Structure formats: C-alpha cells, structure tokens
Amino acid sequence: MSKNIELLLSLTSMHTSVFKNIDRHLSVHGISFSEFFVMYQLSLVSNRTVRRIDLAESVGMSASGITRLLNPMEKLKLVEKEQNPRDARVSFVKLSDVGFELLNDAIKSVQIASDGLFKSLDINDIERFIDLTNKIK
C-alpha cells in the first residue's frame, strides 16, 4: 500500500474519532458537530446571514444536503430563512439570536473536547499540523 493511501486511511480514521468525540460533547446542547459548524460559519459573516448555496460551499455540503441539515435547525429556531426581495430563487440563512446564544455555549464544550483530543500535542505540533492540513485543501 502506498504512503498516500496510508495517510488517507489515517486521516479518515482520525476524522471519525474526532467527530464522535465532539458530537458526544455537543449532545448536551442538542446539536451535532455539523450543526455547530454551520452555526459557526454563519457567525463569521456580516449580519450572520449568507446565501444558502454559499453556506453549503463553506461547509463542504451540497445544496440539498445543507437544506436537509437546516430544516430541523429552523424548527428549533437556531437559524432563520430569509428570501431575497430581488430574486425569489435566492434564499438566505441567518443565525438567529437563539442559535447565536447556543453557539456561544457550545463553543465552550468544543474547547473542552479539543483540549482533550490534542493534549499530547504542544503548540508547535498543532501549528505544524494546521499548516500541513491547509496544504491539502
């Protein structure tokens, strides 16, 4: 087996382990890591509002995938749907005040989980790992 395949399998295994760990910590907030990631991305943009298709792109999902994820979040009032007054084909997603508050609480849980996950790494290891992963994108 090539080293590239070995790296790919190692990254996949790590991804699964990290997601399970983070999901476990976020379960007390009633959200998954995918929902957390969506809310986090929304918190970074102006007015916490973005076109639905741009949100899908930023979190690495298809348009239909982001719609399936957002529908229950809308019912829980974590996000709000907004229509574009100029173009009915374009819809926006906004992080609600409820969602923003939940995100801020959830960030604390994610911090605790990530501290535990990466406790064997020092700051130089972490910075190097970030640099390496950014080269793959």
C-alpha positions, 0 to 999 in steps of 0.5 A, spaced: 500 500 500 502 506 498 504 512 503 498 516 500 493 511 501 496 510 508 495 517 510 488 517 507 486 511 511 489 515 517 486 521 516 479 518 515 480 514 521 482 520 525 476 524 522 471 519 525 474 519 532 474 526 532 467 527 530 464 522 535 468 525 540 465 532 539 458 530 537 458 526 544 460 533 547 455 537 543 449 532 545 448 536 551 446 542 547 442 538 542 446 539 536 451 535 532 458 537 530 455 539 523 450 543 526 455 547 530 459 548 524 454 551 520 452 555 526 459 557 526 460 559 519 454 563 519 457 567 525 463 569 521 459 573 516 456 580 516 449 580 519 450 572 520 446 571 514 449 568 507 446 565 501 444 558 502 448 555 496 454 559 499 453 556 506 453 549 503 460 551 499 463 553 506 461 547 509 463 542 504 455 540 503 451 540 497 445 544 496 440 539 498 444 536 503 445 543 507 437 544 506 436 537 509 441 539 515 437 546 516 430 544 516 430 541 523 435 547 525 429 552 523 424 548 527 428 549 533 429 556 531 437 556 531 437 559 524 432 563 520 430 563 512 430 569 509 428 570 501 431 575 497 426 581 495 430 581 488 430 574 486 425 569 489 430 563 487 435 566 492 434 564 499 438 566 505 440 563 512 441 567 518 443 565 525 438 567 529 439 570 536 437 563 539 442 559 535 447 565 536 446 564 544 447 556 543 453 557 539 456 561 544 455 555 549 457 550 545 463 553 543 465 552 550 464 544 550 468 544 543 474 547 547 473 542 552 473 536 547 479 539 543 483 540 549 482 533 550 483 530 543 490 534 542 493 534 549 499 530 547 500 535 542 504 542 544 503 548 540 508 547 535 505 540 533 498 543 532 501 549 528 505 544 524 499 540 523 494 546 521 499 548 516 500 541 513 492 540 513 491 547 509 496 544 504 491 539 502 485 543 501 
